[in-house]
Amino acid sequence: MKLLIAVIQPQKLHAVREALARIEVTRLSISDAFTYGEMAFYDGLEKKMNLLRKVVLEIAVNEDFVEPTIECIRQVARTGPGGSDEDGKIFVMPLDRAVRIGEMVEGPGAIN
């Protein structure tokens, strides 16, 4: 089991959710977040960046869904053919234990 944390641009949320549903990844948590960018260049001028609004998706998946989920998010969350540094990131972490509270199910079955 893995926990994927995807930080994406807010305007991509709807498209990412629809794409994830097509590959049968439907259970996720969504939070608003702000990231801090150090410097950026606009029209050749260096400008300080403050807080940038992002959306954070937390997705617990079984091993078979890790790569398809990553690829799905990568393809849909990009802002163009070349992408952008501000498109976001995906973090993949081991998930030692999952427990579904209502049905008292543990392990990979608790994720489904």
C-alpha positions in Angstrom: 0.0 0.0 0.0 1.1 3.5 -0.7 0.0 7.0 0.1 0.2 9.4 -2.8 0.1 13.1 -2.1 -0.4 15.2 -5.2 0.0 19.0 -5.1 -1.7 20.4 -8.2 -3.1 23.7 -9.6 -6.7 24.3 -8.5 -8.0 24.7 -12.0 -6.9 21.1 -12.8 -8.8 19.5 -9.9 -12.0 18.7 -11.8 -10.2 17.1 -14.7 -7.9 15.1 -12.4 -10.8 13.8 -10.4 -12.7 12.7 -13.6 -9.5 11.0 -15.0 -8.9 9.2 -11.7 -12.5 8.0 -11.6 -12.0 6.5 -15.1 -9.1 4.4 -13.8 -11.3 3.4 -10.7 -9.5 5.6 -8.2 -12.4 7.3 -6.5 -11.5 7.6 -2.8 -9.4 10.6 -2.0 -9.1 13.5 0.3 -8.9 17.0 -1.1 -7.5 20.1 0.7 -6.7 23.7 -0.2 -3.1 24.6 0.4 -0.6 27.4 -0.3 2.9 26.8 -1.5 5.8 29.3 -1.3 7.8 30.0 -4.4 11.1 31.8 -3.9 11.6 33.7 -7.2 10.1 33.8 -10.6 10.8 35.7 -13.8 7.9 37.5 -15.6 8.6 39.4 -18.8 12.4 39.1 -18.1 12.1 40.7 -14.6 12.8 38.9 -11.4 9.9 39.2 -9.0 9.5 37.7 -5.5 6.7 35.2 -5.2 4.5 34.9 -2.1 2.0 32.2 -1.5 0.6 30.3 -4.5 -2.7 28.5 -4.1 -2.7 24.8 -4.8 -4.9 21.8 -4.1 -3.6 18.7 -2.3 -4.9 15.3 -3.1 -4.2 12.4 -0.6 -4.8 9.1 -2.2 -4.3 5.7 -0.6 -3.8 3.0 -3.2 -2.8 -0.7 -3.4 0.4 -1.5 -5.2 -1.4 -2.3 -8.5 -2.7 1.3 -8.6 0.4 3.2 -7.8 1.9 3.7 -11.3 -1.5 4.1 -13.1 -2.5 6.8 -10.6 0.8 8.7 -10.9 0.7 8.6 -14.7 -3.0 9.7 -14.7 -2.2 12.7 -12.5 0.9 13.6 -14.5 -0.9 13.6 -17.8 -4.0 15.5 -16.7 -2.4 18.0 -14.3 0.1 19.4 -16.8 -0.7 22.9 -18.1 0.6 22.3 -21.6 2.8 20.1 -23.8 5.9 21.3 -22.0 4.5 21.6 -18.6 5.5 24.2 -16.0 7.4 24.2 -12.7 4.2 25.3 -11.1 2.2 22.3 -12.3 2.8 20.6 -8.9 4.4 17.5 -7.4 3.5 13.9 -6.4 5.0 12.4 -3.3 4.8 8.6 -2.8 5.1 7.2 0.7 4.8 3.7 2.1 1.5 3.1 3.9 2.1 0.6 6.7 -1.4 0.1 7.8 -4.9 1.1 6.7 -8.0 0.6 8.9 -11.6 1.2 7.8 -13.4 2.3 10.9 -17.0 1.4 10.1 -16.6 -2.1 8.9 -13.4 -2.9 11.0 -11.5 -3.9 7.8 -7.7 -3.7 7.9 -5.0 -3.9 5.2 -5.4 -3.5 1.4 -9.2 -4.2 1.7 -9.6 -1.0 3.8 -8.5 1.1 0.8 -11.1 -0.1 -1.6 
